[in-house]
Amino acid sequence: MLAKILLMTVVVSLAILGGYMNKIAPEEAGPLGVLIVFMFLYVLALSALTFFIYGVAWLIRHVTVLSQKRDELRRLSLKRSYYFASVLALAPVMLIAAQSIGRASFYEFMLVIVFEVVACAYISKRWPM
């Protein structure tokens, strides 16, 4: 069910974002327009990263040749992939937001990286496989 919802959000957000970008000039968008663009970029990144993380975990599990190591690798659920993707999808939005206000330096980049590492560590400890 989660996969169907994610696929539908990709289609809807692509349609809305594409239509919005074609209809409204950046000068006319205003604060609400920027919020809409950031929101739908987050939704697109979230859905894409969820399927990417899930697919990479599935591929690693099935490519592993040694049966002993394959037994040690546990299945990563789509829900847990969604948790990780929800944090990782925020990074591009935060970096674009920092750049839009003119504060995209090495310091802000490192703050985003630290945030991502801490959030992923929290997810891996809070929701074990």
OpenMM code with the backbone's topology and positions (N, CA, C; nanometers):
from openmm import Vec3, app, unit

residues = "MET LEU ALA LYS ILE LEU LEU MET THR VAL VAL VAL SER LEU ALA ILE LEU GLY GLY TYR MET ASN LYS ILE ALA PRO GLU GLU ALA GLY PRO LEU GLY VAL LEU ILE VAL PHE MET PHE LEU TYR VAL LEU ALA LEU SER ALA LEU THR PHE PHE ILE TYR GLY VAL ALA TRP LEU ILE ARG HIS VAL THR VAL LEU SER GLN LYS ARG ASP GLU LEU ARG ARG LEU SER LEU LYS ARG SER TYR TYR PHE ALA SER VAL LEU ALA LEU ALA PRO VAL MET LEU ILE ALA ALA GLN SER ILE GLY ARG ALA SER PHE TYR GLU PHE MET LEU VAL ILE VAL PHE GLU VAL VAL ALA CYS ALA TYR ILE SER LYS ARG TRP PRO MET".split()
positions = [
    Vec3(0.0823, -0.1195, 0.0000),
    Vec3(0.0000, 0.0000, 0.0000),
    Vec3(0.0869, 0.1262, 0.0000),
    Vec3(0.1949, 0.1226, 0.0786),
    Vec3(0.2853, 0.2373, 0.0844),
    Vec3(0.3478, 0.2647, -0.0515),
    Vec3(0.3808, 0.1573, -0.1246),
    Vec3(0.4408, 0.1742, -0.2567),
    Vec3(0.3439, 0.2438, -0.3522),
    Vec3(0.2170, 0.2074, -0.3466),
    Vec3(0.1177, 0.2709, -0.4336),
    Vec3(0.1004, 0.4189, -0.3986),
    Vec3(0.1002, 0.4483, -0.2697),
    Vec3(0.0861, 0.5872, -0.2272),
    Vec3(0.2063, 0.6689, -0.2736),
    Vec3(0.3259, 0.6121, -0.2587),
    Vec3(0.4457, 0.6834, -0.3023),
    Vec3(0.4470, 0.7063, -0.4528),
    Vec3(0.4047, 0.6069, -0.5289),
    Vec3(0.3997, 0.6236, -0.6747),
    Vec3(0.2982, 0.7309, -0.7150),
    Vec3(0.1857, 0.7335, -0.6461),
    Vec3(0.0852, 0.8357, -0.6778),
    Vec3(0.1351, 0.9755, -0.6406),
    Vec3(0.2069, 0.9873, -0.5302),
    Vec3(0.2581, 1.1188, -0.4930),
    Vec3(0.3633, 1.1676, -0.5916),
    Vec3(0.4395, 1.0741, -0.6488),
    Vec3(0.5370, 1.1139, -0.7510),
    Vec3(0.4649, 1.1714, -0.8720),
    Vec3(0.3634, 1.1019, -0.9175),
    Vec3(0.2905, 1.1462, -1.0363),
    Vec3(0.2223, 1.2809, -1.0111),
    Vec3(0.1551, 1.2927, -0.8989),
    Vec3(0.0829, 1.4162, -0.8675),
    Vec3(0.1799, 1.5326, -0.8481),
    Vec3(0.2875, 1.5097, -0.7738),
    Vec3(0.3808, 1.6200, -0.7496),
    Vec3(0.4558, 1.6599, -0.8762),
    Vec3(0.4870, 1.5644, -0.9620),
    Vec3(0.5487, 1.5995, -1.0909),
    Vec3(0.4548, 1.6836, -1.1750),
    Vec3(0.3285, 1.6450, -1.1783),
    Vec3(0.2311, 1.7203, -1.2569),
    Vec3(0.2129, 1.8622, -1.2016),
    Vec3(0.1971, 1.8726, -1.0705),
    Vec3(0.1766, 2.0041, -1.0108),
    Vec3(0.3014, 2.0905, -1.0237),
    Vec3(0.4178, 2.0325, -0.9965),
    Vec3(0.5420, 2.1088, -1.0054),
    Vec3(0.5712, 2.1507, -1.1490),
    Vec3(0.5496, 2.0602, -1.2432),
    Vec3(0.5711, 2.0943, -1.3839),
    Vec3(0.4773, 2.2030, -1.4318),
    Vec3(0.3509, 2.1919, -1.3947),
    Vec3(0.2547, 2.2952, -1.4325),
    Vec3(0.2842, 2.4277, -1.3667),
    Vec3(0.3227, 2.4231, -1.2420),
    Vec3(0.3531, 2.5456, -1.1687),
    Vec3(0.4758, 2.6154, -1.2259),
    Vec3(0.5778, 2.5375, -1.2586),
    Vec3(0.7008, 2.5962, -1.3129),
    Vec3(0.6790, 2.6542, -1.4527),
    Vec3(0.5879, 2.5955, -1.5281),
    Vec3(0.5606, 2.6460, -1.6627),
    Vec3(0.4670, 2.7665, -1.6629),
    Vec3(0.3783, 2.7758, -1.5657),
    Vec3(0.2782, 2.8826, -1.5648),
    Vec3(0.3260, 3.0107, -1.4965),
    Vec3(0.4051, 2.9977, -1.3915),
    Vec3(0.4385, 3.1142, -1.3104),
    Vec3(0.5868, 3.1455, -1.3231),
    Vec3(0.6159, 3.2723, -1.3497),
    Vec3(0.7549, 3.3178, -1.3569),
    Vec3(0.8121, 3.3284, -1.2159),
    Vec3(0.9425, 3.3103, -1.2009),
    Vec3(1.0010, 3.3176, -1.0665),
    Vec3(0.9786, 3.4520, -0.9968),
    Vec3(0.9716, 3.5595, -1.0735),
    Vec3(0.9498, 3.6905, -1.0121),
    Vec3(0.8098, 3.7030, -0.9542),
    Vec3(0.7137, 3.6321, -1.0113),
    Vec3(0.5741, 3.6424, -0.9700),
    Vec3(0.5368, 3.5438, -0.8593),
    Vec3(0.6247, 3.4510, -0.8290),
    Vec3(0.5888, 3.3416, -0.7390),
    Vec3(0.5627, 3.3885, -0.5963),
    Vec3(0.6516, 3.4663, -0.5402),
    Vec3(0.6342, 3.5118, -0.4035),
    Vec3(0.6680, 3.4026, -0.3030),
    Vec3(0.6469, 3.4313, -0.1754),
    Vec3(0.6821, 3.3342, -0.0707),
    Vec3(0.6022, 3.2044, -0.0779),
    Vec3(0.4747, 3.2147, -0.1102),
    Vec3(0.3932, 3.0938, -0.1202),
    Vec3(0.4394, 3.0069, -0.2369),
    Vec3(0.4792, 3.0687, -0.3451),
    Vec3(0.5301, 2.9939, -0.4595),
    Vec3(0.6586, 2.9204, -0.4279),
    Vec3(0.7464, 2.9850, -0.3530),
    Vec3(0.8711, 2.9202, -0.3122),
    Vec3(0.8401, 2.8015, -0.2210),
    Vec3(0.7450, 2.8193, -0.1303),
    Vec3(0.7053, 2.7103, -0.0415),
    Vec3(0.6491, 2.5925, -0.1201),
    Vec3(0.5678, 2.6202, -0.2201),
    Vec3(0.5113, 2.5140, -0.3031),
    Vec3(0.6210, 2.4378, -0.3761),
    Vec3(0.7154, 2.5093, -0.4330),
    Vec3(0.8252, 2.4439, -0.5050),
    Vec3(0.9079, 2.3583, -0.4099),
    Vec3(0.9436, 2.4099, -0.2938),
    Vec3(1.0213, 2.3326, -0.1970),
    Vec3(0.9448, 2.2096, -0.1499),
    Vec3(0.8161, 2.2252, -0.1267),
    Vec3(0.7359, 2.1138, -0.0781),
    Vec3(0.7301, 2.0007, -0.1809),
    Vec3(0.7059, 2.0346, -0.3056),
    Vec3(0.6961, 1.9297, -0.4065),
    Vec3(0.8326, 1.8727, -0.4445),
    Vec3(0.9383, 1.9516, -0.4330),
    Vec3(1.0723, 1.8960, -0.4514),
    Vec3(1.1035, 1.7952, -0.3413),
    Vec3(1.0621, 1.8246, -0.2193),
    Vec3(1.0814, 1.7306, -0.1088),
    Vec3(1.0043, 1.6015, -0.1335),
    Vec3(0.8803, 1.6133, -0.1784),
    Vec3(0.7989, 1.4942, -0.2029),
    Vec3(0.8609, 1.4089, -0.3143),
    Vec3(0.9096, 1.4729, -0.4187),
    Vec3(0.9760, 1.3981, -0.5264),
    Vec3(1.1027, 1.3293, -0.4772),
    Vec3(1.1837, 1.4013, -0.4030),
    Vec3(1.3070, 1.3411, -0.3506),
    Vec3(1.2753, 1.2293, -0.2521),
    Vec3(1.1739, 1.2467, -0.1708),
    Vec3(1.1346, 1.1446, -0.0744),
    Vec3(1.0940, 1.0152, -0.1441),
    Vec3(1.0090, 1.0244, -0.2432),
    Vec3(0.9640, 0.9046, -0.3130),
    Vec3(1.0775, 0.8376, -0.3892),
    Vec3(1.1580, 0.9173, -0.4575),
    Vec3(1.2691, 0.8594, -0.5337),
    Vec3(1.3706, 0.7922, -0.4416),
    Vec3(1.4043, 0.8568, -0.3311),
    Vec3(1.5005, 0.7984, -0.2383),
    Vec3(1.4458, 0.6748, -0.1683),
    Vec3(1.3177, 0.6710, -0.1405),
    Vec3(1.2594, 0.5523, -0.0787),
    Vec3(1.2777, 0.4312, -0.1681),
    Vec3(1.2413, 0.4458, -0.2945),
    Vec3(1.2559, 0.3326, -0.3857),
    Vec3(1.4029, 0.3014, -0.4138),
    Vec3(1.4884, 0.4031, -0.4159),
    Vec3(1.6309, 0.3802, -0.4388),
    Vec3(1.6926, 0.3024, -0.3227),
    Vec3(1.6655, 0.3427, -0.1998),
    Vec3(1.7201, 0.2737, -0.0827),
    Vec3(1.6674, 0.1312, -0.0755),
    Vec3(1.5392, 0.1148, -0.0986),
    Vec3(1.4798, -0.0183, -0.0952),
    Vec3(1.5392, -0.1079, -0.2049),
    Vec3(1.5568, -0.0518, -0.3239),
    Vec3(1.6131, -0.1283, -0.4352),
    Vec3(1.7585, -0.1663, -0.4133),
    Vec3(1.8377, -0.0744, -0.3590),
    Vec3(1.9788, -0.1050, -0.3315),
    Vec3(1.9893, -0.2126, -0.2237),
    Vec3(1.9063, -0.2034, -0.1193),
    Vec3(1.9082, -0.3053, -0.0142),
    Vec3(1.8672, -0.4411, -0.0698),
    Vec3(1.7663, -0.4426, -0.1561),
    Vec3(1.7232, -0.5674, -0.2180),
    Vec3(1.8336, -0.6249, -0.3067),
    Vec3(1.8978, -0.5389, -0.3839),
    Vec3(2.0044, -0.5834, -0.4735),
    Vec3(2.1232, -0.6391, -0.3957),
    Vec3(2.1628, -0.5721, -0.2909),
    Vec3(2.2743, -0.6204, -0.2097),
    Vec3(2.2394, -0.7548, -0.1468),
    Vec3(2.1179, -0.7688, -0.0999),
    Vec3(2.0762, -0.8941, -0.0374),
    Vec3(2.0752, -1.0088, -0.1372),
    Vec3(2.0365, -0.9835, -0.2603),
    Vec3(2.0253, -1.0909, -0.3591),
    Vec3(2.1535, -1.1156, -0.4374),
    Vec3(2.2446, -1.0238, -0.4359),
    Vec3(2.3698, -1.0430, -0.5074),
    Vec3(2.4730, -1.1143, -0.4200),
    Vec3(2.4528, -1.1046, -0.2900),
    Vec3(2.5466, -1.1683, -0.1995),
    Vec3(2.5510, -1.3176, -0.2287),
    Vec3(2.6699, -1.3660, -0.2588),
    Vec3(2.6860, -1.5041, -0.3023),
    Vec3(2.6997, -1.5988, -0.1837),
    Vec3(2.7723, -1.5561, -0.0832),
    Vec3(2.7963, -1.6434, 0.0311),
    Vec3(2.6696, -1.6572, 0.1146),
    Vec3(2.6280, -1.7810, 0.1363),
    Vec3(2.5022, -1.8029, 0.2071),
    Vec3(2.5109, -1.7569, 0.3524),
    Vec3(2.6288, -1.7662, 0.4139),
    Vec3(2.6427, -1.7232, 0.5521),
    Vec3(2.6184, -1.5730, 0.5642),
    Vec3(2.6768, -1.4956, 0.4738),
    Vec3(2.6564, -1.3512, 0.4791),
    Vec3(2.5136, -1.3154, 0.4402),
    Vec3(2.4554, -1.3922, 0.3507),
    Vec3(2.3184, -1.3624, 0.3087),
    Vec3(2.2206, -1.3823, 0.4242),
    Vec3(2.2472, -1.4810, 0.5085),
    Vec3(2.1603, -1.5020, 0.6237),
    Vec3(2.1735, -1.3883, 0.7247),
    Vec3(2.2941, -1.3296, 0.7316),
    Vec3(2.3150, -1.2200, 0.8254),
    Vec3(2.2468, -1.0916, 0.7798),
    Vec3(2.2326, -1.0744, 0.6488),
    Vec3(2.1670, -0.9543, 0.5971),
    Vec3(2.0165, -0.9690, 0.6147),
    Vec3(1.9591, -0.8804, 0.6905),
    Vec3(1.8150, -0.8838, 0.7087),
    Vec3(1.7473, -0.7957, 0.6050),
    Vec3(1.6228, -0.8258, 0.5814),
    Vec3(1.5466, -0.7538, 0.4807),
    Vec3(1.5138, -0.6128, 0.5312),
    Vec3(1.5389, -0.5142, 0.4464),
    Vec3(1.5043, -0.3761, 0.4778),
    Vec3(1.3647, -0.3496, 0.4225),
    Vec3(1.2714, -0.3198, 0.5102),
    Vec3(1.1337, -0.3004, 0.4661),
    Vec3(1.1177, -0.1665, 0.3943),
    Vec3(1.0113, -0.1571, 0.3186),
    Vec3(0.9821, -0.0320, 0.2483),
    Vec3(0.9508, 0.0793, 0.3481),
    Vec3(0.8891, 0.0429, 0.4594),
    Vec3(0.8564, 0.1429, 0.5621),
    Vec3(0.9836, 0.2009, 0.6233),
    Vec3(1.0815, 0.1155, 0.6532),
    Vec3(1.2074, 0.1647, 0.7102),
    Vec3(1.2854, 0.2444, 0.6055),
    Vec3(1.2791, 0.2024, 0.4798),
    Vec3(1.3411, 0.2804, 0.3729),
    Vec3(1.2779, 0.4181, 0.3640),
    Vec3(1.1480, 0.4236, 0.3862),
    Vec3(1.0761, 0.5509, 0.3863),
    Vec3(1.1246, 0.6411, 0.5002),
    Vec3(1.1496, 0.5830, 0.6166),
    Vec3(1.2009, 0.6613, 0.7295),
    Vec3(1.3364, 0.7239, 0.6961),
    Vec3(1.4268, 0.6431, 0.6423),
    Vec3(1.5578, 0.6960, 0.6053),
    Vec3(1.5455, 0.8000, 0.4941),
    Vec3(1.4619, 0.7735, 0.3961),
    Vec3(1.4450, 0.8663, 0.2840),
    Vec3(1.3832, 0.9976, 0.3285),
    Vec3(1.2956, 0.9938, 0.4295),
    Vec3(1.2334, 1.1178, 0.4759),
    Vec3(1.3370, 1.2131, 0.5341),
    Vec3(1.4420, 1.1584, 0.5928),
    Vec3(1.5492, 1.2426, 0.6451),
    Vec3(1.6438, 1.2847, 0.5332),
    Vec3(1.6811, 1.1899, 0.4480),
    Vec3(1.7771, 1.2199, 0.3420),
    Vec3(1.7206, 1.3147, 0.2365),
    Vec3(1.5897, 1.3107, 0.2152),
    Vec3(1.5279, 1.3990, 0.1161),
    Vec3(1.5259, 1.5440, 0.1623),
    Vec3(1.5461, 1.5644, 0.2888),
    Vec3(1.5470, 1.7007, 0.3414),
    Vec3(1.6770, 1.7737, 0.3101),
    Vec3(1.7852, 1.7004, 0.2856),
    Vec3(1.9158, 1.7625, 0.2610),
    Vec3(1.9161, 1.8550, 0.1390),
    Vec3(1.8692, 1.8095, 0.0222),
    Vec3(1.8704, 1.9023, -0.0915),
    Vec3(1.7827, 2.0247, -0.0699),
    Vec3(1.6711, 2.0063, -0.0015),
    Vec3(1.5823, 2.1194, 0.0250),
    Vec3(1.6513, 2.2197, 0.1185),
    Vec3(1.7200, 2.1702, 0.2204),
    Vec3(1.7909, 2.2604, 0.3116),
    Vec3(1.9046, 2.3327, 0.2403),
    Vec3(1.9762, 2.2624, 0.1521),
    Vec3(2.0863, 2.3266, 0.0798),
    Vec3(2.0351, 2.4309, -0.0198),
    Vec3(1.9252, 2.4005, -0.0875),
    Vec3(1.8670, 2.4975, -0.1806),
    Vec3(1.8142, 2.6183, -0.1042),
    Vec3(1.7537, 2.5937, 0.0107),
    Vec3(1.7041, 2.7049, 0.0929),
    Vec3(1.8192, 2.7919, 0.1420),
    Vec3(1.9281, 2.7294, 0.1827),
    Vec3(2.0441, 2.8071, 0.2275),
    Vec3(2.1023, 2.8886, 0.1124),
    Vec3(2.1035, 2.8298, -0.0059),
    Vec3(2.1559, 2.9018, -0.1216),
    Vec3(2.0640, 3.0173, -0.1601),
    Vec3(1.9347, 2.9995, -0.1439),
    Vec3(1.8417, 3.1044, -0.1842),
    Vec3(1.8515, 3.2276, -0.0950),
    Vec3(1.8979, 3.2113, 0.0282),
    Vec3(1.9163, 3.3287, 0.1146),
    Vec3(2.0617, 3.3734, 0.1186),
    Vec3(2.1448, 3.3120, 0.0347),
    Vec3(2.2835, 3.3545, 0.0220),
    Vec3(2.3754, 3.3035, 0.1305),
    Vec3(2.3405, 3.1926, 0.1931),
    Vec3(2.4221, 3.1398, 0.3020),
    Vec3(2.4728, 2.9990, 0.2712),
    Vec3(2.5025, 2.9684, 0.1481),
    Vec3(2.5477, 2.8347, 0.1105),
    Vec3(2.7000, 2.8305, 0.1115),
    Vec3(2.7562, 2.8133, 0.2289),
    Vec3(2.9015, 2.8021, 0.2401),
    Vec3(2.9363, 2.6619, 0.2907),
    Vec3(3.0636, 2.6387, 0.3099),
    Vec3(3.1101, 2.5095, 0.3584),
    Vec3(3.0524, 2.4796, 0.4970),
    Vec3(3.0400, 2.5799, 0.5795),
    Vec3(2.9870, 2.5634, 0.7144),
    Vec3(2.8427, 2.5112, 0.7115),
    Vec3(2.7580, 2.5702, 0.6296),
    Vec3(2.6190, 2.5254, 0.6195),
    Vec3(2.6108, 2.3851, 0.5608),
    Vec3(2.6980, 2.3568, 0.4645),
    Vec3(2.7016, 2.2223, 0.4061),
    Vec3(2.7363, 2.1190, 0.5130),
    Vec3(2.8336, 2.1495, 0.5954),
    Vec3(2.8732, 2.0558, 0.7017),
    Vec3(2.7630, 2.0427, 0.8074),
    Vec3(2.6901, 2.1486, 0.8353),
    Vec3(2.5773, 2.1397, 0.9286),
    Vec3(2.4692, 2.0458, 0.8763),
    Vec3(2.4431, 2.0525, 0.7469),
    Vec3(2.3445, 1.9628, 0.6870),
    Vec3(2.3928, 1.8180, 0.6947),
    Vec3(2.5214, 1.7952, 0.6679),
    Vec3(2.5773, 1.6601, 0.6754),
    Vec3(2.5672, 1.6059, 0.8186),
    Vec3(2.6013, 1.6879, 0.9173),
    Vec3(2.5922, 1.6441, 1.0570),
    Vec3(2.4473, 1.6126, 1.0936),
    Vec3(2.3547, 1.6957, 1.0497),
    Vec3(2.2132, 1.6697, 1.0744),
    Vec3(2.1711, 1.5360, 1.0147),
    Vec3(2.2136, 1.5088, 0.8918),
    Vec3(2.1774, 1.3838, 0.8254),
    Vec3(2.2341, 1.2623, 0.8989),
    Vec3(2.3582, 1.2711, 0.9412),
    Vec3(2.4212, 1.1591, 1.0120),
    Vec3(2.3503, 1.1322, 1.1445),
    Vec3(2.3225, 1.2373, 1.2195),
    Vec3(2.2552, 1.2203, 1.3482),
    Vec3(2.1142, 1.1650, 1.3285),
    Vec3(2.0427, 1.2147, 1.2311),
    Vec3(1.9055, 1.1685, 1.2068),
    Vec3(1.9039, 1.0223, 1.1605),
    Vec3(1.9970, 0.9837, 1.0740),
    Vec3(2.0027, 0.8438, 1.0291),
    Vec3(2.0433, 0.7515, 1.1433),
    Vec3(2.1339, 0.7958, 1.2293),
    Vec3(2.1712, 0.7154, 1.3465),
    Vec3(2.0513, 0.6987, 1.4393),
    Vec3(1.9744, 0.8051, 1.4565),
    Vec3(1.8549, 0.7975, 1.5406),
    Vec3(1.7544, 0.6981, 1.4836),
    Vec3(1.7331, 0.7028, 1.3544),
    Vec3(1.6380, 0.6108, 1.2920),
    Vec3(1.6862, 0.4670, 1.3055),
    Vec3(1.8145, 0.4429, 1.2844),
    Vec3(1.8652, 0.3064, 1.2920),
    Vec3(1.8588, 0.2513, 1.4338),
    Vec3(1.8699, 0.3366, 1.5345),
    Vec3(1.8584, 0.2904, 1.6745),
    Vec3(1.7141, 0.2823, 1.7210),
    Vec3(1.6336, 0.3756, 1.6755),
    Vec3(1.4939, 0.3823, 1.7227),
    Vec3(1.4067, 0.2746, 1.6593),
    Vec3(1.4243, 0.2516, 1.5307),
    Vec3(1.3448, 0.1522, 1.4602),
    Vec3(1.4361, 0.0451, 1.4026),
    Vec3(1.4735, -0.0529, 1.4838),
    Vec3(1.5620, -0.1583, 1.4298),
    Vec3(1.4862, -0.2435, 1.3291),
    Vec3(1.5641, -0.3169, 1.2512),
    Vec3(1.5013, -0.4016, 1.1480),
    Vec3(1.4148, -0.4993, 1.2166),
] * unit.nanometer
topology = app.Topology()
chain = topology.addChain("A")
for resn in residues:
    res = topology.addResidue(resn, chain)
    for name in ("N", "CA", "C"):
        topology.addAtom(name, app.Element.getBySymbol(name[0]), res)
